[in-house]
C-alpha cells in the first residue's frame, strides 16, 4: 500500500501560485521573452507591482494571466502589442460588466 504524494504529479498544476513573480518567472511561465514583457509594460498592459529595474520587478498572478492572453493573441491571431492591450482592456470591461449584472440579478 502506498501513501499519496504531497507533491503534484510532474507537469501537474501547482497548488497555489506565488504571490509575486519575477520577470524570469513570468517569462518562463508564459514562454515569452523578457523583451515581450517589456513591450507590454511600455504599452501600459501591465505595470510592475514593485521594483524600478527589470531585475527587481514583481508581478501578480493577474498580470501573469494578462501576459498569457497577450502572448496567445499575438501568436494565434497576429495581433500586435497595441491590439493586445486594447483586447485585454475590453476583456476586463466585459468581466466587470458581467460581475455587475450578476450582483444586480
N, C-alpha and C positions, 0 to 999 in steps of 0.2 A: 504494500500500500504506500503510495507516495503522497506527500503533502503538497498542496498548491503553492506555487511560487508567488512571492510578493511582488516580483517584477513583471511588467507586461511582456508578452512574447516579442521577440525581435521583430521590428517593423510595426509593432502594435502601437496604439495611441498612448500618449503619456497620460498619467492620472490627472495632473494639473500643470498647465504651462507656467513657466517662471513669471513672476510679476513684472519684471523688467528685462528686456532683451537688449543685447548689444548690436552694433552694426553687423558684426560677424554672425551672430545668432540669426538675425533677420535674413541676411544674405543666404546662409546655409539652409534655413527652414523653407525659404521661398524659391530656392535655386535660382537666385538672381545675383548680378554683380553688385558690388558696393556702389559703382557708378550709377546703376539703375536706381538705387535707393537715394543717392544724392540728387538725381534728377527729379524724383518725387518730392523731395524736400524743396528743391528750387521751384517746382510748380505749385507748392503750397498744399500738396495732397496730405503730407504728414509733417509733423514738427516734432523733433526730439523732445522727450519729456525732461531730459536733463543733459547737461554737458554742452561745452562750447566748441569742442573739436571732435572730429569723427571717432577718435578712439575712446572718448568719454560719453558719446551719445547713448541714450537709453530710450527704448520704445516699449509700448504696451502691446498686449495681445490684440487689441482692436486695430492697432497700426499694422501688426503682422497680417491680419485679415485684409486690410486695405492694400498692402504691398502684394499679397497673393492675388487679389482680384485684378489689380492694375497689371500685373505680370501676365495673367491669363488673357485680359483684354488685348494686350499688345501682341502676345504670341498667337492667340487663336483668331483674332479679328483684325490685326494690323493697326490697332488704334495707337496713336502717338500719346506721349505723356499728357499733353494738354487735354486730349479727348478722354483719357483715362481719369484725369482729375474731374472733368465735368460729369462723367458717368458715375463716379463714386459719390459726388455731391448729390446727384439726382437719386441714387440708390439710398443715401442717408435720408433724404427728404421723404421718399416713399415709406421707408421704415418708420419715420416719425409720424407721418400721417396715419399709417396703419395702427400704430400704438394709440393714437388719439381716438380713432374710430373704435378700437377695442375697449378703451376706457369709458367712452360715452355710450356704448351699445350694450 
